[in-house]
């Protein structure tokens, strides 16, 4: 078997707040193979973005990684010094952030921001030409002109393409895309996803794709991991999970999606609210909202286990 590109083992990232310790990521396990696209889904606040920032080594106080391993090509990133991590970050591991307008520096021209990444990881030779090529690659017209412009002079779709160009400028092995199409209209979303998919095949990247949109996951991803309250509760092949979900939370997410082909379909929301991360209940975190829960769910915390071939689930009620 090929060595996994990325292995996250029992990752725990906590935040010390005035209200207590918020367990934003609480024992997450993930595996991504070379060239594989893994979708990471779940409600807002479930820990998806914190997981991504932990992998990138970008957690800042009051946040802290308190346990676990993050193995990239077999090497534990948590054991690296910051200088060593900087060599990987933006080079072999890159990230597309949610909002390019706040991520891009507003007072630095687009070209300088792309060439900075190239200069750090590949040297300054021909860096301007390489940056122009990247803008052409991501479909930005008149790339030489755009190199001289500031982020506010570009449309939302073009700014997102610039972010993709920066992330891919050094041909990373692993790309983390944190809701890269959230602020874009549907047409631009489709263009951006087609662009990432084409580049993924061309560069044979592994991708961790974070999103709320299960429709996008169905079209774009090979496997899916579902998160709830800082934990991964189900993992499997994307088609199997979306057509035959095992965990009650995954079932609830799918029932809450509108179905255009059924005009009289009634959306069934998941009752209740996500628990506060600094006040997680004993046992299963989903117990108060779960239609299957019984007394066992209030006493024992379920672990992620194999419930079927290539299917992992964290639920005491699933045989």
SULRAZI-V863952 format. One record per helix or strand of 2 or more residues. SS is the DSSP state (h for helix, s for strand). FROM is the first residue (numbers start at 1). TO is the last residue. If there is no record, write none. Layout:
BEGIN
ss->[SS/SS]
from->[FROM/FROM]
to->[TO/TO]
END
This chain:
BEGIN
ss->[s/s/s/h/s/s/h/h/s/h/h/h/h/h/h/s/h/s/h/s/s/h/h/h/h/s/s]
from->[6/20/37/48/63/75/77/82/93/100/110/127/143/151/156/174/186/206/214/223/231/238/248/287/295/305/311]
to->[17/32/41/56/72/76/79/88/96/103/122/137/147/153/168/178/203/210/220/228/237/243/255/289/299/308/313]
END
